[in-house]
Amino acid sequence: MARKKDSRPAGPQHSARLGDLLRVPAGERPDLAAYPADALPAGPTDKTAGVAATDALGGRLAGLQERLYAASTAGDRRRLLLILQGMDTSGKGGTVKHVIGHFNPSGCRIKAFKAPTEEEQSHPFLWRIMRELPRPGEIGIFDRSQYEDVLVARVRELVPRAQIDRRYEQINRFEQSLTEDGVTVVKVFLHLSYEEQRRRLLARLDNPDKHWKFSPGDIDERALWPAYQKAYALALEHCSTEAAPWYLVPADRKWYRNWAVSTLLLEHLEALDPRYPRADFDVEACRRRLLAQEGDEPGHSGV
């Protein structure tokens, strides 16, 4: 995971997987204040290079997505679920726009979870999550997720603390069952600094075209920053597992955030290594039939 205080880990980095550097160790409660949100744990070191590197990943990501979808037509049940969590303005929506834009939208299932509706509140908290899971061959993207029920619910004291504590284990069992059913779960915490959030909120207020993205309630939530940081640290500690680890992505630099999430997706898709299915028909026979039709339009006798 990104090192404390240092902006880049020491030693060679070119051979390391980004996921190994950003992964939150199981059972470790990170001190989020000690991890620079503008750090560059690996990869490009400036915006120009970062944007170019992210663009360069697009073709590889699109190709792997197509292979994943194609494999599902032959019964391969594997799929991928990207979970994005972070404070307001951390860039969840921006990540969807700039990273998921590399994929064919017909093979994606995107869901932004808001405050639960009355119907959703009448069911167990995982009910609304299960309804939005990606199908075999798809890439699912959750803008917020089941973790809202151990974050907002904890900070706002919406349910008893003992119930929150039970939910961590419920989430772990749920995610374990997903992986056993062929879902690769990629959980990304977009780590934003208090100062950068202020700048981004002010930018929304200063631009009339961005007022729709601002709510006075954002200021109320910001006042609870310490409580949210503790809630996130607890979620990372309790729910970074071997089956579904958390990745801590420094998010103050938008271009780095986009590169990092793109790279994490690439690493997981390459590990899946989906393959195009073999034809279940006689390819050469179909070729001969097609060629035999050359110049012979349907409905014409040729006279």
C-alpha positions as CSV (number, residue, x, y, z in Angstrom):
1,M,0.0,0.0,0.0
2,A,1.1,3.6,-0.5
3,R,3.8,4.3,2.1
4,K,3.4,6.8,4.9
5,K,5.0,10.2,4.4
6,D,7.0,9.2,1.3
7,S,5.3,10.0,-2.0
8,R,6.9,7.0,-3.7
9,P,8.1,3.7,-2.2
10,A,11.9,3.1,-2.3
11,G,13.6,0.7,-4.6
12,P,12.7,-0.5,-8.1
13,Q,9.1,-0.3,-9.1
14,H,8.9,-1.2,-12.8
15,S,8.4,-5.0,-12.0
16,A,5.9,-4.6,-9.2
17,R,2.2,-4.9,-9.7
18,L,0.3,-1.8,-8.8
19,G,-2.2,-3.9,-6.8
20,D,0.6,-5.2,-4.6
21,L,1.6,-1.6,-3.8
22,L,-1.9,-0.3,-3.1
23,R,-3.4,-3.3,-1.4
24,V,-4.5,-2.8,2.2
25,P,-3.2,-5.7,4.2
26,A,-5.8,-7.9,5.9
27,G,-6.5,-6.9,9.4
28,E,-4.5,-3.7,9.3
29,R,-6.2,-0.4,10.2
30,P,-4.6,2.3,8.2
31,D,-3.9,5.7,9.6
32,L,-5.3,7.6,6.7
33,A,-3.9,10.9,7.8
34,A,-0.4,9.4,7.4
35,Y,-0.9,8.5,3.8
36,P,-0.5,11.4,1.4
37,A,-3.5,11.8,-0.9
38,D,-1.3,13.4,-3.5
39,A,1.2,10.5,-3.5
40,L,2.5,8.8,-6.7
41,P,3.2,5.2,-5.4
42,A,4.1,4.0,-9.0
43,G,3.6,4.9,-12.6
44,P,3.7,8.3,-14.3
45,T,5.1,11.3,-12.5
46,D,3.3,14.1,-14.2
47,K,-0.1,14.9,-15.7
48,T,0.9,14.8,-19.4
49,A,2.5,11.4,-19.0
50,G,-0.3,10.1,-16.8
51,V,-3.0,11.0,-19.3
52,A,-1.1,9.5,-22.2
53,A,-0.5,6.3,-20.2
54,T,-4.1,6.0,-19.3
55,D,-5.2,6.5,-22.9
56,A,-2.6,3.8,-23.9
57,L,-4.4,1.3,-21.7
58,G,-7.7,1.7,-23.4
59,G,-7.2,-0.7,-26.2
60,R,-5.9,-3.5,-23.9
61,L,-8.8,-3.0,-21.5
62,A,-11.4,-3.0,-24.4
63,G,-9.9,-6.2,-25.8
64,L,-10.0,-8.0,-22.5
65,Q,-13.6,-6.9,-21.9
66,E,-14.6,-8.3,-25.3
67,R,-12.9,-11.6,-24.5
68,L,-14.6,-11.8,-21.1
69,Y,-18.0,-11.2,-22.7
70,A,-17.3,-13.6,-25.6
71,A,-16.3,-16.3,-23.1
72,S,-19.6,-16.0,-21.3
73,T,-21.4,-17.1,-24.5
74,A,-19.8,-20.5,-24.1
75,G,-20.8,-20.8,-20.4
76,D,-17.9,-19.0,-18.7
77,R,-19.6,-17.4,-15.6
78,R,-16.8,-15.1,-14.7
79,R,-17.3,-11.3,-14.4
80,L,-15.7,-8.3,-12.6
81,L,-17.1,-5.9,-10.1
82,L,-15.4,-2.6,-9.4
83,I,-16.5,-0.9,-6.2
84,L,-15.7,2.8,-5.8
85,Q,-15.8,4.4,-2.3
86,G,-14.6,7.7,-1.1
87,M,-15.6,11.0,0.4
88,D,-17.7,13.5,-1.6
89,T,-15.7,14.9,-4.6
90,S,-13.2,12.1,-4.3
91,G,-13.9,11.3,-8.0
92,K,-16.2,8.3,-8.1
93,G,-18.2,9.8,-11.0
94,G,-15.1,11.0,-12.7
95,T,-13.5,7.6,-12.5
96,V,-16.6,6.1,-14.2
97,K,-16.4,8.7,-16.9
98,H,-12.7,8.5,-17.7
99,V,-11.9,4.9,-16.9
100,I,-15.0,3.0,-17.7
101,G,-15.2,5.0,-20.9
102,H,-12.6,2.6,-22.4
103,F,-15.2,-0.2,-22.3
104,N,-18.1,-1.1,-24.5
105,P,-21.1,0.2,-22.5
106,S,-23.3,-2.8,-23.6
107,G,-21.0,-5.0,-21.5
108,C,-21.1,-2.8,-18.4
109,R,-23.6,-2.6,-15.6
110,I,-23.2,0.8,-13.7
111,K,-25.0,1.6,-10.6
112,A,-24.8,4.7,-8.4
113,F,-26.2,3.9,-4.9
114,K,-28.1,6.8,-3.2
115,A,-29.8,6.9,0.1
116,P,-32.0,3.8,0.4
117,T,-35.6,4.1,-0.7
118,E,-38.5,3.1,1.6
119,E,-38.7,-0.2,-0.2
120,E,-35.0,-0.9,0.1
121,Q,-35.1,-0.1,3.8
122,S,-37.8,-2.8,4.2
123,H,-35.2,-5.5,3.2
124,P,-31.8,-6.6,4.6
125,F,-29.1,-4.1,3.6
126,L,-27.5,-6.4,1.0
127,W,-30.8,-6.8,-0.9
128,R,-30.4,-3.8,-3.1
129,I,-26.8,-4.7,-3.8
130,M,-27.6,-8.2,-5.0
131,R,-30.1,-6.9,-7.5
132,E,-27.4,-4.9,-9.3
133,L,-24.6,-7.5,-9.6
134,P,-23.0,-8.0,-13.0
135,R,-24.1,-11.0,-15.0
136,P,-21.6,-13.5,-16.5
137,G,-19.3,-11.7,-19.0
138,E,-20.1,-8.2,-17.7
139,I,-18.1,-5.6,-15.9
140,G,-20.1,-4.1,-13.0
141,I,-19.3,-0.7,-11.5
142,F,-20.7,0.5,-8.2
143,D,-20.5,4.2,-7.3
144,R,-20.9,3.6,-3.6
145,S,-22.0,0.2,-2.4
146,Q,-22.8,-2.0,0.6
147,Y,-20.2,-0.1,2.5
148,E,-22.5,2.8,2.9
149,D,-24.2,0.7,5.5
150,V,-21.1,0.7,7.7
151,L,-20.0,4.2,6.8
152,V,-22.9,6.6,6.8
153,A,-24.8,4.3,9.1
154,R,-21.9,4.4,11.6
155,V,-21.2,8.2,11.4
156,R,-24.9,9.2,11.5
157,E,-25.7,6.5,14.1
158,L,-28.6,5.2,12.0
159,V,-28.4,1.7,13.6
160,P,-26.9,0.4,16.8
161,R,-23.1,0.0,16.9
162,A,-23.4,-3.7,17.5
163,Q,-25.4,-4.1,14.3
164,I,-22.7,-2.2,12.4
165,D,-20.1,-4.6,13.8
166,R,-22.1,-7.6,12.6
167,R,-22.3,-6.1,9.1
168,Y,-18.6,-6.3,8.5
169,E,-18.7,-10.1,8.7
170,Q,-21.9,-10.2,6.7
171,I,-20.1,-8.2,3.9
172,N,-17.1,-10.5,4.1
173,R,-19.3,-13.6,3.7
174,F,-21.2,-11.9,0.9
175,E,-18.0,-11.0,-1.0
176,Q,-16.6,-14.5,-0.4
177,S,-19.7,-16.0,-2.0
178,L,-19.3,-13.7,-5.0
179,T,-15.8,-14.8,-5.6
180,E,-16.9,-18.4,-5.4
181,D,-19.5,-17.7,-8.0
182,G,-16.9,-16.3,-10.5
183,V,-17.0,-12.6,-9.5
184,T,-13.6,-10.8,-9.3
185,V,-14.2,-8.0,-6.8
186,V,-12.0,-4.9,-7.1
187,K,-12.6,-2.5,-4.2
188,V,-11.0,0.9,-4.5
189,F,-11.0,3.5,-1.8
190,L,-10.3,6.9,-3.4
191,H,-8.2,8.7,-0.7
192,L,-8.9,12.4,-0.8
193,S,-7.3,15.1,1.4
194,Y,-9.4,17.5,3.5
195,E,-7.8,20.4,1.7
196,E,-8.4,19.1,-1.8
197,Q,-12.1,18.4,-1.0
198,R,-12.4,22.1,0.1
199,R,-10.9,23.2,-3.2
200,R,-13.2,21.0,-5.2
201,L,-16.3,22.1,-3.3
202,L,-15.4,25.8,-3.8
203,A,-14.9,25.1,-7.5
204,R,-18.4,23.9,-7.7
205,L,-19.7,27.0,-6.0
206,D,-17.7,29.3,-8.2
207,N,-19.1,27.7,-11.4
208,P,-22.8,28.1,-12.1
209,D,-22.7,25.1,-14.4
210,K,-21.6,22.9,-11.4
211,H,-24.2,24.1,-8.9
212,W,-26.3,21.1,-9.6
213,K,-23.5,18.9,-8.1
214,F,-23.4,20.9,-4.9
215,S,-25.7,20.6,-1.9
216,P,-25.6,22.6,1.4
217,G,-25.6,19.2,3.0
218,D,-22.1,18.7,1.6
219,I,-20.8,21.2,4.2
220,D,-22.6,19.3,7.0
221,E,-21.0,16.1,5.9
222,R,-17.6,17.7,5.7
223,A,-17.9,18.8,9.3
224,L,-18.0,15.1,10.1
225,W,-14.6,14.4,8.4
226,P,-12.8,12.8,11.4
227,A,-15.7,10.5,12.0
228,Y,-15.8,9.4,8.3
229,Q,-12.1,8.9,8.3
230,K,-12.4,6.6,11.2
231,A,-15.3,4.7,9.7
232,Y,-13.4,4.2,6.4
233,A,-10.3,3.0,8.4
234,L,-12.5,0.5,10.2
235,A,-14.1,-0.8,7.0
236,L,-10.6,-1.2,5.4
237,E,-9.4,-3.1,8.4
238,H,-12.4,-5.4,8.8
239,C,-13.1,-6.0,5.1
240,S,-9.8,-6.2,3.3
241,T,-9.7,-10.0,2.7
242,E,-7.8,-12.4,0.6
243,A,-10.9,-12.9,-1.5
244,A,-11.7,-9.2,-1.9
245,P,-8.9,-6.9,-0.8
246,W,-9.2,-3.1,-0.6
247,Y,-6.9,-0.9,-2.7
248,L,-6.0,2.6,-1.4
249,V,-5.7,5.0,-4.4
250,P,-4.4,8.5,-3.7
251,A,-7.0,10.7,-5.3
252,D,-5.9,14.3,-5.0
253,R,-4.5,14.1,-8.6
254,K,-7.3,13.2,-10.9
255,W,-5.0,12.0,-13.7
256,Y,-3.2,9.7,-11.3
257,R,-6.4,8.3,-9.9
258,N,-7.6,7.5,-13.5
259,W,-4.3,5.8,-14.3
260,A,-4.3,3.8,-11.1
261,V,-7.8,2.5,-11.4
262,S,-7.3,1.7,-15.1
263,T,-4.1,-0.2,-14.2
264,L,-5.8,-2.1,-11.4
265,L,-8.6,-3.2,-13.8
266,L,-6.0,-4.3,-16.4
267,E,-4.1,-6.4,-13.8
268,H,-7.2,-8.2,-12.7
269,L,-8.5,-8.8,-16.2
270,E,-5.2,-10.1,-17.4
271,A,-5.1,-12.4,-14.4
272,L,-8.5,-13.7,-15.5
273,D,-7.1,-14.2,-19.0
274,P,-10.5,-14.8,-20.7
275,R,-10.4,-16.6,-24.0
276,Y,-12.5,-16.4,-27.1
277,P,-14.6,-19.6,-27.3
278,R,-13.9,-22.1,-30.1
279,A,-16.5,-22.3,-32.8
280,D,-19.2,-25.0,-32.3
281,F,-19.8,-25.3,-36.0
282,D,-17.8,-26.4,-39.1
283,V,-15.9,-23.1,-40.0
284,E,-14.7,-24.4,-43.4
285,A,-18.1,-25.7,-44.4
286,C,-19.7,-22.3,-43.6
287,R,-16.9,-20.6,-45.6
288,R,-17.7,-22.8,-48.7
289,R,-21.4,-22.1,-48.4
290,L,-20.8,-18.4,-48.2
291,L,-18.5,-18.3,-51.2
292,A,-20.9,-20.4,-53.2
293,Q,-23.4,-17.5,-52.8
294,E,-21.1,-15.0,-54.5
295,G,-23.0,-13.1,-57.3
296,D,-26.2,-15.0,-56.7
297,E,-28.6,-12.4,-55.1
298,P,-31.7,-13.8,-53.4
299,G,-34.9,-13.5,-55.5
300,H,-33.1,-13.3,-58.9
301,S,-33.1,-16.1,-61.4
302,G,-30.1,-14.8,-63.2
303,V,-32.0,-14.5,-66.5
